[in-house]
Each structure stands twice: as structure tokens, then as C-alpha cells.
Amino acid sequence: MSLDTINFINKTYTCGTVRKDRKGLPDDFNNDKNMSRGDYDWRSTAKSIIAMKWMAKKGIYFLSNYHDPEALTSVNRRQKDGTLQEISCPKLVEDNNKHMRYVDKADMSKSCYELDRKSRRWWLQIFWHFVDVTVVNSFI
């Protein structure tokens, strides 16, 4: 059972990007030639997990279990000449971009205070990760 299926069953809502060669993604998603900038395509499983591909400069792949695939918004993107162009995008893309900013900031802060502890034991690596996060949170 995949993590997305477990999250759906437990009513934990998730949204995020995935690699295009991820196991379980539809094979017909890999053709970028038929799509132009701003186009999107999506598929849904029987358990309401959505796999979506959105074309920006290249194809970006998403998985979500709580977004409506038909809900559209628009985002501003820079063209090569520097002007802004408004491009339609699914709400899933906008939500992911809005909230990933905080995850990236947390990772950057954690990397500044990381303890250089290496271990072959997996549980000790998790312990040091939580120590790093605790150090960052103590400064906030």
C-alpha cells in the first residue's frame, strides 16, 4: 500500500511534487511535446488520489488527495524578455508553491546549525535530525 493511499484512508491530506518516473504514474504523462505552457492533464485513482501534470517550462508532476483537479487560478511568470505573463494553473500548483516556501526556509535554517554526526544506525540519524530541528526552533 502506498503512502498516499494510507494518508487518504487516515484522512491526512497531502499535496506535493513527484518525479516523472515514479512507480504508479500513468505512462501517457511522459509526452511533453503535445502540451504548451499552462496546459495540464490529470488522472484520478479509485481512492480519489489525483496525479496531475502541469506544463511550466517543463512538465511538473503532482500528487494530491484533497484538491479539485478542475479548480483553476492564474500565476504570473516571467518570459525570456523579462515581461510578466499571466498563465492559468490548477489550484493544486498555487497551493504547493505557497506552502513549499516555508518548508524550504525551515530546511535552510536547519542546514545552518546542523551537527555533523554520521552514523550507520538509522535511528541515531533520526535522533540527530530532531536535535537539529530543536536547535533551530529554540532560536525562533
N, C-alpha and C positions, 0 to 999 in steps of 0.2 A: 504494500500500500504506500503511495507516495505521500510526501509531507503535505502537499496541497489538499489531498483527499482527507487526511487526518485533521487538518485545520478546518476544513469545511464541516466535517462531522461534529467537531467540538465547538462550532460557531466562533472560531477565531478567524477574523477577516484579514486576508493578506493581499498584497499587491507588490509586484516588483518585476525587474527585468530578468531575462534568462538568456542563455547562449542559444544561437540558432540551431546548433546540433544537439540540443537537449533531447534525451530519450522521451518519446511520447508526443513531441510536437508533430503536427501534420507535415507530410512530405512536400505538399504543394506550397508551403510557405516560403520555400527557399528561392523562388524565382523573383528576383528584384527587377528584371527587365520590363515586366508588364505594369509596373507601378510608378507613378510620378510622385513628386514631393507633396506631402499632405494626404496621400491616399492611405487607407488602412483596410485590413482584412482580419476577420476573426472567426474562430470556431469555438464551440462550447461542448463540454462533455455532458454526460447524463447527470452528473452531480453538480452542474452549474459552475464548473471551473472554466474560465474564459482564457483562451490563448489568442493573443492579438499581435499583429504585426503592423507597425506604423512606419511610413517612409519619411524620414527627415532627409539627410544627405545619403544615408544608407538605411537599411531595414533595422528596426529596433523591435525586439520581441518582448512581450509582457505576459505574465500570468496573473490572474486576479480571480477572487471568488466572491466579490461583492459589487463590482461595477456593472452598470448597464452598458453593453457594448455599443448601443446606438446613441448614447448621450454625447453631444459634440460641443466643444468650445473652440476658441481660437487663441493662438500664441503668436508672438512677434519673433521672427527670425531674421538675422542679417544675411543679406545676399553678398556675393563676391565684391560688388562695387560699394558696399558699406551701407546701403539703404535698408530700411526695415520693411519686411514683407509680412503681412498677416496671413497665417496658414491655419486652416482648420485642423483640429486634432481631437481625438477622443478625450473624455473627461479623465479616463484612466491615466493618460500621459501627463496631463496637467497635475493631477494629484501626486503622481510619482515624482515629478520634478520638484514640486513644492516641498514634499516631505524628505526627499533624499538630501536636501541641503543640510538638515540637522544631523543626519547620520554621518555625512562627510565631515562636518565640523567636529563631531564627537571623536571620530577616528583620528583626525588631525591633532586634536588636543591630547588624545591618549598617546600618540606617537612621540610627542614632545617629552613625556615623562616616563616612557617605558623602561622597565627594568630589564637589563639584558640577561635574562636567565633562560638557559636552554636545558631541556630535559627530554629524555626518551619516554618518560612516563606521561601519558596523555592527561591524566588527572592533575598532574603537577603544572602542566601548561595552562590548564583552565584556571587553576588556583592563581597563577601569576597574572593571568588576564584580569581576573577580578580585583587583584591588588592594584593593577594599573588603573582600572576604572575607578576604584575607590580613591586613589590619589588625585585623579582629575576632578572627581566630584567634590573633594574636600577643598579645592581651590575655587570652585564656582560659587 
